[in-house]
Amino acid sequence: MFKNLLEAIGNTPLVKINFDSPAQIFAKLEYLNPGGSVKDRSALFMIEEAERTGKLKPGGTIVDASSGNHGIAVAMIGRVKNYRVIITVSEKISQEKLQTIQAYGAEVVMCPPTDFIEDPRGYHSQALKIHQNIPNSFMPNQYFNVTNAIAHEKLLGPEIWKQTEGKITHFFAGAGTCGTISGVGRFLKSQNPKIKIIALDSINSWRATKGNPKPYKVEGMGMDFETPVYDKKSVDEIITISDDNALYMLKNLASNYGFLVGPSSGAVAFAAEQYAKKLTKNDLAVMIFGDSGRAYLTKGFYTEEKTDKVLKKEKKENVTHL
C-alpha cells in the first residue's frame, strides 16, 4: 500500500514479446505509471529536486512546455502537491492528451507548431516567457534540464538492471528530450560497458535532416535541438524511423501482440524487431513502451483510414491560444 499516488510511480513490469528472433525481447510497460507514461518519473524527480533546493516553494506555480505526456505528469503531480500548473503545448497534441492535462486542473496554452525550438511563437519559448512573468514559479524545462536524465539514471536504469538480473545486452528507447536514453544508458553502461544503447529518432528530425526538419506525426520522439540532456557517450547507435513504419507497427502490436501503445513506442518496436533478427540466443533486449495508445485514438492511427484532422483549430474550455 502507498501513502499517496506519487509513491506508485515506477516498478512497471517487463513483458516478453515474441518477435522473430533467437534473443529474448522485453517491453518495459511505462504506460502503467499513474499518469500514463515514462514522464511520471522525470517530472516527479525534477519537481522534488526543485523543492529540495528551494526553487519551488509552497503555493508556487509550475510552468513547462510539453508534447503531452510530460504535461500530464506535471499536472497530476501539481494536483497532488497543490501547485498551480500551466502547460504550453503545440496544436498537434492529441485530443486525449489535451483533455487529460485539463482534467487535472492545469491551465493550457496552445501554440502553433514550429520547425525550431527557438521560435518565439513555439511552446517552449512561450513557457519561458510565462515563467519569467510569474513570481514564485518554477520551470522544470525538460528539454534542457540535465536532471531529466539523472532521474532515469537513478530510477529507471536500476529498475531495468534489477528486473533483468543484470542480463540485459541491448536497450532501445525513443529520443526526444533524450532524458530516458541518456539516463538509462549511463546507468547500464556503468554496470556493463558492453551493453548496447540504441536511440530511435524520427527520419524528419532536426538531427536526421542536418538542420532542415520536416513535419512528422510521431509525438514525443525526434532529436530537434542540441541539449545538454543528451549524453552522447552513453548511446552506441541512433536509428531513424519513418512515420509510416512507426504507425504500421502500432497496428501490428495491437492486433497481433495485444499491446496498445503510442506512436513513439511503435517506432521503438519497429526498430527493435528489425534489429533483433541479428541477435543471438544469449542476448536480452529491453525496449521502452513510453505511453498508451489510448492517448491517440482520435488520431485514427489504429484504423484503416487515417486522418490528420484532429481538433487543431477547435476552441476548448480552459485553453488559451497564442
Rosetta blueprint (number, residue, H / E / L):
1 M L
2 F L
3 K L
4 N L
5 L H
6 L H
7 E H
8 A H
9 I L
10 G L
11 N L
12 T L
13 P L
14 L E
15 V E
16 K E
17 I L
18 N L
19 F L
20 D L
21 S L
22 P L
23 A L
24 Q E
25 I E
26 F E
27 A E
28 K E
29 L E
30 E H
31 Y H
32 L H
33 N L
34 P L
35 G L
36 G L
37 S E
38 V L
39 K H
40 D H
41 R H
42 S H
43 A H
44 L H
45 F H
46 M H
47 I H
48 E H
49 E H
50 A H
51 E H
52 R H
53 T H
54 G L
55 K L
56 L L
57 K L
58 P L
59 G L
60 G L
61 T E
62 I E
63 V E
64 D E
65 A E
66 S L
67 S L
68 G L
69 N H
70 H H
71 G H
72 I H
73 A H
74 V H
75 A H
76 M H
77 I H
78 G H
79 R H
80 V H
81 K H
82 N L
83 Y L
84 R E
85 V E
86 I E
87 I E
88 T E
89 V E
90 S E
91 E L
92 K L
93 I L
94 S L
95 Q H
96 E H
97 K H
98 L H
99 Q H
100 T H
101 I H
102 Q H
103 A H
104 Y L
105 G L
106 A L
107 E E
108 V E
109 V E
110 M E
111 C E
112 P L
113 P L
114 T L
115 D L
116 F L
117 I L
118 E L
119 D L
120 P L
121 R L
122 G L
123 Y H
124 H H
125 S H
126 Q H
127 A H
128 L H
129 K H
130 I H
131 H H
132 Q H
133 N H
134 I L
135 P L
136 N L
137 S E
138 F E
139 M L
140 P L
141 N L
142 Q L
143 Y L
144 F L
145 N L
146 V L
147 T H
148 N H
149 A H
150 I H
151 A H
152 H H
153 E H
154 K H
155 L L
156 L H
157 G H
158 P H
159 E H
160 I H
161 W H
162 K H
163 Q H
164 T L
165 E L
166 G L
167 K L
168 I L
169 T L
170 H E
171 F E
172 F E
173 A E
174 G E
175 A L
176 G L
177 T L
178 C L
179 G H
180 T H
181 I H
182 S H
183 G H
184 V H
185 G H
186 R H
187 F H
188 L H
189 K H
190 S H
191 Q H
192 N L
193 P L
194 K L
195 I L
196 K E
197 I E
198 I E
199 A E
200 L E
201 D E
202 S E
203 I L
204 N L
205 S L
206 W L
207 R L
208 A L
209 T L
210 K L
211 G L
212 N L
213 P L
214 K L
215 P L
216 Y L
217 K L
218 V L
219 E L
220 G L
221 M L
222 G L
223 M L
224 D L
225 F L
226 E L
227 T L
228 P L
229 V L
230 Y L
231 D L
232 K H
233 K H
234 S H
235 V L
236 D L
237 E E
238 I E
239 I E
240 T E
241 I E
242 S L
243 D H
244 D H
245 N H
246 A H
247 L H
248 Y H
249 M H
250 L H
251 K H
252 N H
253 L H
254 A H
255 S H
256 N H
257 Y H
258 G L
259 F L
260 L L
261 V E
262 G L
263 P H
264 S H
265 S H
266 G H
267 A H
268 V H
269 A H
270 F H
271 A H
272 A H
273 E H
274 Q H
275 Y H
276 A H
277 K L
278 K L
279 L L
280 T L
281 K L
282 N L
283 D L
284 L E
285 A E
286 V E
287 M E
288 I E
289 F E
290 G L
291 D E
292 S E
293 G H
294 R H
295 A H
296 Y L
297 L H
298 T H
299 K H
300 G L
301 F L
302 Y L
303 T L
304 E L
305 E L
306 K L
307 T L
308 D L
309 K L
310 V L
311 L L
312 K L
313 K L
314 E L
315 K L
316 K L
317 E L
318 N L
319 V E
320 T E
321 H E
322 L L
